[in-house]
Amino acid sequence: MGVIKAVCISKEKGTRKEEIGSCRIIENYGLEGDAHAGSGRQVSLLSFEAVEQFRDQSGAKELITPGVFGENLLVSGYNFPSYPVGTVFKTGDVILEITQIGKTCHAGCEISKLTGECIMPRQGVFAKVLKGGTVHAGDAFTRVHTVAVLTSSDRAFAGEREDESGPLMAKILCEAGYDVIETVLIPDDEERAYRELIRIADELKPDVLFTTGGTGFSPRDHMPEATLRAGEINAPGIAEAIRAYSMTLTPRAMLSRAVSVLRGKTIIVNLPGNPKAVQECLAYILPTLAHGIEIRNNEVDG
């Protein structure tokens, strides 16, 4: 989790911004009163740690004050250039989506003349405003975690019954503040499941890929095998915790073969196919899983 260190605006483009403490951010526009509002680069974000590092190396430390590099929001806790375009951040009611990483510094930039170098071209990112509100220095600033949902069911895929677990899982995750970037329904086929797990993890790169179904003793239940094939690192604790908790609810939990693994920065977790069990398991693991996501992405220390 990060913290907004300063809120800044400027009346003219290419000039340093002035710290104002708080400001209204307008949807699809930017900071009220800022010269860049309404442009393609609605809100500029800069890492507080990057500025502090520059300050320590600079021969003019007294000049390095909030807004000097033209940033709207100076934020601690995130190395913004390490996040891809499309990453979503939230502060209070405000939701921002990264649209550009870095920029070309135009000739005669007042900031470069003042500081000797403008770090915004290599350290800054720009975002559009998905939802507006008011921001203040000191507000918490967090990344919205992304998830994907993969349902494995022969009957649901064939249209013989409705897929209840996948949509329920997506609904629960949305209500918990996650960004559900894809939901997929496939038949109970190990090779198909393996290919989908690889595709979603490698191409979409969600923080978590939840699966539902295919984890029991049925001859067609192959999701654990597909997941172990797709995983690069075993992460058994999540599946073990789910089983242990589920055993307090029903002894049938001992029949679950669900597994949990890591692929890249994606955590892959098998959940049961039963909607009630999905709801119970998510309620149990989500609070702790959020910390695991942050550790995997180097957002907090382990």
TAVENWO-V810212 format. One record per pair of residues at least 6 apart in sequence whose ideal C-beta (glycine too) atoms are under 7 Angstrom apart, sorted by the first residue. I is the first residue (numbers start at 1). J is the second residue. If there is no record, write none. Layout:
i=I j=J
i=I j=J
//
This chain:
i=1 j=77
i=1 j=140
i=1 j=142
i=2 j=75
i=2 j=76
i=2 j=77
i=2 j=78
i=2 j=141
i=2 j=142
i=3 j=75
i=3 j=76
i=3 j=77
i=3 j=138
i=3 j=140
i=3 j=141
i=4 j=73
i=4 j=75
i=4 j=91
i=4 j=135
i=4 j=137
i=4 j=138
i=4 j=139
i=4 j=141
i=5 j=48
i=5 j=66
i=5 j=74
i=5 j=75
i=5 j=76
i=5 j=137
i=6 j=19
i=6 j=66
i=6 j=67
i=6 j=74
i=6 j=137
i=7 j=19
i=7 j=20
i=7 j=21
i=7 j=22
i=7 j=23
i=7 j=73
i=7 j=135
i=7 j=136
i=7 j=137
i=8 j=17
i=8 j=18
i=8 j=19
i=8 j=20
i=8 j=66
i=8 j=67
i=8 j=71
i=8 j=72
i=9 j=17
i=9 j=18
i=9 j=20
i=9 j=23
i=9 j=31
i=9 j=33
i=9 j=34
i=9 j=72
i=10 j=16
i=10 j=17
i=10 j=18
i=10 j=34
i=10 j=35
i=10 j=70
i=11 j=35
i=12 j=35
i=13 j=35
i=13 j=36
i=14 j=106
i=14 j=109
i=14 j=110
i=15 j=110
i=16 j=67
i=16 j=68
i=16 j=70
i=16 j=110
i=16 j=111
i=16 j=114
i=17 j=67
i=17 j=70
i=17 j=71
i=17 j=72
i=18 j=67
i=19 j=66
i=19 j=67
i=21 j=136
i=21 j=137
i=22 j=134
i=22 j=135
i=22 j=136
i=22 j=137
i=23 j=31
i=23 j=32
i=23 j=135
i=24 j=32
i=24 j=134
i=25 j=31
i=25 j=43
i=25 j=94
i=25 j=129
i=25 j=132
i=25 j=133
i=25 j=135
i=26 j=32
i=26 j=129
i=26 j=132
i=27 j=129
i=27 j=131
i=27 j=132
i=28 j=128
i=28 j=129
i=29 j=37
i=29 j=38
i=29 j=42
i=29 j=129
i=30 j=36
i=30 j=37
i=30 j=38
i=30 j=42
i=30 j=43
i=30 j=129
i=31 j=37
i=31 j=43
i=31 j=72
i=34 j=72
i=36 j=42
i=36 j=44
i=41 j=100
i=41 j=126
i=42 j=127
i=42 j=128
i=42 j=129
i=43 j=72
i=43 j=73
i=43 j=96
i=43 j=126
i=43 j=127
i=43 j=129
i=44 j=70
i=44 j=71
i=44 j=72
i=44 j=124
i=44 j=126
i=45 j=71
i=45 j=73
i=45 j=75
i=45 j=80
i=45 j=124
i=45 j=125
i=45 j=127
i=46 j=69
i=46 j=71
i=46 j=74
i=46 j=120
i=46 j=123
i=46 j=124
i=47 j=75
i=47 j=78
i=47 j=79
i=47 j=80
i=47 j=123
i=48 j=74
i=48 j=75
i=48 j=76
i=49 j=76
i=50 j=119
i=50 j=123
i=51 j=64
i=51 j=69
i=51 j=74
i=54 j=64
i=54 j=119
i=55 j=61
i=55 j=64
i=58 j=64
i=58 j=115
i=60 j=115
i=63 j=114
i=63 j=115
i=64 j=115
i=66 j=74
i=68 j=111
i=68 j=114
i=68 j=115
i=69 j=111
i=69 j=118
i=69 j=119
i=69 j=120
i=69 j=124
i=70 j=111
i=70 j=120
i=71 j=120
i=71 j=124
i=75 j=141
i=77 j=141
i=80 j=125
i=81 j=101
i=81 j=102
i=81 j=123
i=81 j=125
i=83 j=98
i=85 j=98
i=85 j=99
i=85 j=100
i=85 j=101
i=86 j=97
i=86 j=98
i=87 j=98
i=87 j=143
i=88 j=95
i=88 j=96
i=88 j=97
i=88 j=144
i=88 j=179
i=89 j=96
i=89 j=141
i=89 j=142
i=89 j=143
i=89 j=144
i=90 j=142
i=90 j=144
i=91 j=135
i=91 j=139
i=91 j=140
i=91 j=141
i=92 j=133
i=92 j=134
i=92 j=135
i=92 j=139
i=93 j=131
i=93 j=133
i=94 j=131
i=94 j=132
i=94 j=133
i=94 j=135
i=95 j=130
i=95 j=131
i=96 j=127
i=96 j=129
i=96 j=130
i=97 j=127
i=97 j=128
i=97 j=130
i=98 j=125
i=98 j=127
i=99 j=126
i=99 j=127
i=99 j=128
i=100 j=125
i=100 j=126
i=101 j=125
i=102 j=121
i=102 j=122
i=102 j=124
i=103 j=120
i=103 j=121
i=103 j=124
i=104 j=121
i=105 j=112
i=105 j=118
i=105 j=121
i=109 j=118
i=111 j=118
i=112 j=118
i=143 j=299
i=144 j=177
i=144 j=179
i=145 j=178
i=145 j=207
i=145 j=290
i=145 j=293
i=146 j=178
i=146 j=179
i=146 j=181
i=146 j=206
i=146 j=207
i=147 j=173
i=147 j=178
i=147 j=180
i=147 j=206
i=147 j=207
i=147 j=208
i=147 j=210
i=148 j=181
i=148 j=182
i=148 j=200
i=148 j=204
i=148 j=206
i=148 j=209
i=149 j=166
i=149 j=169
i=149 j=170
i=149 j=180
i=149 j=183
i=149 j=210
i=150 j=184
i=150 j=186
i=150 j=196
i=150 j=197
i=150 j=200
i=150 j=209
i=150 j=211
i=151 j=163
i=151 j=165
i=151 j=166
i=151 j=184
i=151 j=185
i=151 j=212
i=151 j=213
i=152 j=186
i=152 j=188
i=152 j=193
i=152 j=211
i=152 j=213
i=152 j=214
i=152 j=223
i=153 j=163
i=153 j=188
i=153 j=213
i=153 j=273
i=154 j=187
i=154 j=188
i=154 j=220
i=155 j=161
i=156 j=162
i=156 j=163
i=156 j=185
i=157 j=185
i=157 j=186
i=157 j=187
i=163 j=185
i=164 j=275
i=165 j=212
i=165 j=213
i=165 j=273
i=165 j=275
i=165 j=278
i=166 j=183
i=166 j=185
i=166 j=212
i=168 j=275
i=168 j=278
i=168 j=279
i=169 j=210
i=169 j=212
i=169 j=278
i=169 j=282
i=170 j=180
i=170 j=183
i=172 j=279
i=172 j=282
i=173 j=180
i=174 j=180
i=176 j=286
i=181 j=204
i=181 j=206
i=182 j=200
i=182 j=204
i=184 j=196
i=186 j=192
i=186 j=193
i=186 j=196
i=188 j=214
i=188 j=220
i=188 j=221
i=188 j=222
i=190 j=222
i=190 j=225
i=190 j=226
i=193 j=214
i=193 j=222
i=193 j=223
i=193 j=226
i=194 j=226
i=194 j=229
i=194 j=230
i=197 j=209
i=197 j=226
i=197 j=227
i=197 j=230
i=197 j=268
i=198 j=230
i=200 j=206
i=200 j=209
i=201 j=209
i=201 j=230
i=201 j=263
i=201 j=264
i=201 j=266
i=201 j=268
i=202 j=264
i=205 j=264
i=205 j=265
i=205 j=266
i=206 j=266
i=207 j=266
i=207 j=267
i=207 j=293
i=208 j=266
i=208 j=267
i=208 j=269
i=208 j=289
i=208 j=293
i=209 j=266
i=209 j=268
i=210 j=269
i=210 j=271
i=211 j=223
i=211 j=227
i=211 j=270
i=211 j=271
i=212 j=271
i=212 j=272
i=212 j=273
i=212 j=278
i=213 j=223
i=213 j=273
i=214 j=221
i=214 j=222
i=214 j=223
i=214 j=273
i=215 j=221
i=215 j=223
i=215 j=224
i=215 j=256
i=215 j=257
i=215 j=258
i=215 j=270
i=215 j=272
i=216 j=255
i=216 j=256
i=216 j=257
i=217 j=255
i=223 j=270
i=224 j=257
i=224 j=258
i=224 j=259
i=224 j=270
i=227 j=259
i=227 j=261
i=227 j=268
i=227 j=270
i=228 j=259
i=228 j=261
i=230 j=261
i=230 j=263
i=230 j=268
i=231 j=261
i=231 j=262
i=231 j=263
i=231 j=268
i=232 j=262
i=232 j=263
i=233 j=261
i=233 j=262
i=234 j=261
i=235 j=260
i=235 j=261
i=235 j=262
i=235 j=267
i=236 j=260
i=238 j=260
i=238 j=269
i=238 j=285
i=239 j=258
i=239 j=259
i=239 j=260
i=239 j=270
i=241 j=285
i=242 j=258
i=242 j=281
i=242 j=284
i=242 j=285
i=243 j=253
i=243 j=256
i=245 j=284
i=246 j=253
i=246 j=256
i=246 j=277
i=246 j=281
i=247 j=253
i=247 j=254
i=249 j=280
i=256 j=272
i=258 j=270
i=258 j=271
i=259 j=270
i=260 j=268
i=260 j=269
i=260 j=270
i=261 j=268
i=265 j=296
i=265 j=297
i=267 j=292
i=267 j=293
i=267 j=296
i=271 j=278
i=271 j=281
i=272 j=278
i=272 j=281
i=294 j=300
i=295 j=302
//
